[in-house]
């Protein structure tokens, strides 16, 4: 099993970000478990969680299509496979960088 440690920032200029935090669908899409909210603000929410999904990039891409007004920033790491990455997603469009160490 692949375990990803993730930190996600959700940004918007309206209160949609707060509505996102209250919904549960994103947890299934990202396979999020052990969620800890670090910040819940008017225009930005930040949480950290673990996921056992194979590809956090594709999961975030799908999620961003469902919430097109939000910008998602996901910092992830898999210590077992020695991978770190950063993803920015908005309305299904993704910018992504991943490195091995």
C-alpha positions, -999 to +999 in steps of 0.1 A: +000+000+000+012+035-009+007+061+018+008+098+008+012+125+034-006+156+021-010+192+029-037+210+009-045+247+007-079+257-008-081+293-020-110+314-033-122+350-033-156+341-019-169+318+009-169+288-014-138+275+003-157+272+036-184+253+019-158+229+005-144+221+040-179+212+052-186+188+023-176+151+025-172+142-012-137+155-014-126+130+012-137+101-009-122+116-041-087+121-025-090+091-002-083+114+027-080+100+062-067+114+095-077+149+085-065+179+105-077+214+097-049+239+102-067+270+091-104+278+082-106+313+070-129+333+047-107+330+016-084+301+025-086+267+042-056+245+050-056+209+060-033+180+063-042+143+057-030+109+047-042+091+015-037+056+002-048+065-034-023+056-061-021+091-077-028+123-058-024+144-090-052+127-109-075+127-078-069+164-073-076+171-110-110+153-108-118+172-076-110+206-091-134+199-119-162+196-093-152+228-076-141+251-106-140+283-086-115+270-061-077+269-064-061+238-049-025+236-038-014+201-027+020+194-013+025+156-010+051+131+000+056+093-001+085+084+022+085+048+012+091+056-025+110+088-017+088+111-037+077+147-031+055+168-052+035+200-055+003+204-075-018+234-084-053+226-098-081+248-109-111+238-129-094+205-141-062+223-152-031+211-134+004+223-129+026+197-113+062+191-102+075+159-086+110+149-075+126+118-061+151+119-033 
